[in-house]
Amino acid sequence: MDGKCICVSEHRPQPPYVDHHHIDPLYRGVPDVPSNKVVVCAATHSRVHQIFRTFEKAQGVVPRELGWPWYAYKLAVDGWQRGEARRNA
């Protein structure tokens, strides 16, 4: 994993630091492994968790039209779907 945010092709200016986001959140009992991490800027990291909490409250039924950036919405959807697939396996 390099230190560049995956959410935007080019930040201007570059964020001073990036976060390692767990796609399927650790509190759901998943291991802390590289395949469950992506690098994002702090703003996207915060949004993804906000969207994910909305998914949890709505049990996965959240329309894209709420105005969130597509990349943050996609990361939240990916995390939700990974968790659902793991639970249904």
C-alpha positions in Angstrom: 0.0 0.0 0.0 1.5 3.3 -1.0 0.8 6.6 0.9 -1.5 8.1 -1.7 -5.2 8.5 -1.2 -7.3 6.3 -3.5 -10.3 8.6 -3.5 -9.1 11.3 -5.7 -6.6 11.0 -8.5 -4.8 14.1 -7.5 -5.3 16.2 -4.3 -4.4 19.9 -4.5 -2.7 20.5 -2.1 -1.7 17.0 -1.1 -3.1 16.1 2.3 -0.5 16.3 5.1 -1.2 12.7 6.1 -3.4 9.8 5.1 -5.4 7.2 7.0 -5.5 3.4 6.6 -9.2 2.7 6.4 -10.6 -0.8 7.1 -13.1 -1.6 4.4 -15.0 -4.0 6.6 -14.7 -2.4 10.1 -12.6 -4.2 12.7 -15.4 -3.9 15.3 -17.4 -6.4 13.1 -14.8 -9.0 14.0 -12.7 -9.1 10.9 -8.9 -9.5 11.1 -6.5 -6.5 10.6 -5.1 -7.7 7.3 -3.8 -5.7 4.3 -6.5 -7.0 2.0 -9.1 -5.2 4.3 -7.3 -1.8 4.1 -7.1 1.1 1.7 -5.4 4.4 2.0 -7.6 7.5 2.1 -7.4 11.1 3.1 -8.9 12.1 6.4 -11.9 13.8 4.8 -12.9 10.7 2.9 -12.2 8.5 5.9 -14.6 10.5 8.0 -17.3 10.4 5.2 -17.0 6.7 4.7 -17.7 6.0 8.4 -20.6 8.5 8.3 -22.1 6.6 5.3 -21.4 3.2 6.8 -23.2 4.2 10.1 -26.2 5.3 7.9 -26.0 1.9 6.2 -26.1 0.1 9.5 -29.1 2.1 10.7 -31.0 1.4 7.4 -29.8 -2.2 7.3 -28.0 -1.6 3.9 -30.8 0.2 2.1 -29.3 3.7 1.4 -29.7 5.5 -1.9 -26.8 7.0 -3.6 -28.7 10.2 -4.2 -28.0 11.6 -0.7 -25.1 13.6 -2.2 -22.1 11.8 -0.9 -19.0 11.6 -3.1 -19.1 8.4 -5.2 -15.7 7.1 -3.9 -16.8 7.4 -0.2 -20.1 5.8 -1.0 -18.4 3.0 -2.9 -16.1 2.2 0.0 -19.0 2.1 2.4 -21.0 -0.2 0.1 -17.9 -2.4 -0.3 -17.5 -2.7 3.5 -21.2 -3.4 3.9 -21.2 -6.1 1.2 -18.1 -7.8 2.6 -19.7 -8.0 6.0 -22.9 -9.4 4.7 -21.1 -12.0 2.5 -19.0 -13.0 5.5 -22.1 -13.4 7.7 -24.0 -15.3 5.1 -21.1 -17.7 4.3 
